[in-house]
């Protein structure tokens, strides 16, 4: 494969997650504001809707994963889903920010919001689950997989940073003073971009790491039932550890993200720094780009643990910065943390592909889609749990939205939500990874034996010197 083709594949793969995260950023950052401030929907209804829907569809990714495992077309197993679900996702993204008046009928507006948000969440899983499941099928080269995962996270960071930075200016420009019109037009633009990115990925990705039938459809291995898929996943110890880690990772990420504005405004007492403090997420690209270098020199588990420790160090600098009233230290701690998370979110996807290979080559089970569903489950459970905890910490701290200065109790609970609980969850992940002993380098070195179904080898999964 030429350099041009290699980079085209990386960009095409990265465009899938850029598409998904453009709307994810828009929804997680601005949908509540749009519902309450622009559309006049009560915050209580919106919050309950987010919470209920997030748990209703938390496990739909497993269903999509199962469907992917049983999909066999001339375009592959995962690739068709970028069109089947990417186009509806773009249309639903538009519908979220264009609520009809229904002649002033509030009940109909609430029904419309509930239906569109629920379908958006369900379709979002269908469009994003194949992003992870297709990676093992794009190449059998573990180094190239890591580079593909890095390209994915770099493009995701570019997309989310752009949406965070320009949404409000674009709403103002397009709406010309009418926020409702501005949000609607901006959502239409983003919806078209999302559809375009998914179509671009569909046209430029090819599942090459697998056999094909004469008619061009992917070769169908023995189909596994839901029970067999669950049993196989339960026997895949490295995957189980990653699955638990994904939930912890997304929980602390959402908890910290929802608490950030409260920390900078009420704990640090410098609300004017919020645009800088919240807008430096682009530095995580440094972490994204460093992963191929690190993974070629160290085991993936060690790279992940290093990034988690680095994240803890960055977090620990924040209370010191608050005590010293040092803006420089505050930014430095945030930059260290974000670079660390750039590494974390990149390497975990490469590790997930390794656990899929372990299932196929060592356990003899082909359940790529099912196993690849875990990031979506973690994201949705994390959003539900993390968002819920963020609100609860404010409630436990007796937060008063009308008070310019919060009580000592409130400050304590904001610090718990933004600094200390994330540190605890990061430490839990570090501890869990001590039990992750899958050696991806040895696994891929033995890929010549992949055709034979063998019993799990102690020296493949577990290494006393790991």
Protein Blocks (a to p, Z undefined) as FASTA:
>chain_A
ZZklmmmmmmmmmmmmmmmmmmmmmmmmmmmmmmmmmnopafklmmmmmmmmmmmmmmmm
mmmmmmmmmgccfkbjklmmmmmmmmmmmmmmmmmmoccfklopaklmmmmmmmmmmmmm
mmmmmmmmmmmmmmmmmpccfklmmmmmmmmmmmmmmmmmmmmmmmmmmmmmmnnopakl
mmmmmmmmmmmmmmmmmmmmmmmgccfbbcddfkopacddddddfklmmmmmmmmmmlmm
mmmmmmmmmmmmmmmmmmmmmmmmmmnopaklmmmmmmmmmmmmmmmmmmmmmmmmpcfk
lmmmmmmmmmmmmmmmmmmmmmnopaklmmmmmmmmmmmmmmmmmmmmmmmmmmmmmmmm
mnopacfkmmmmmmmmmmmmmmmmmmmmmmmmmmmnopafkbmbdcfklmmmmmmmmmmm
mmmmmmmmmmmmmmpccdfklmmmmmmmmmpccdddfklmpcfkZZ
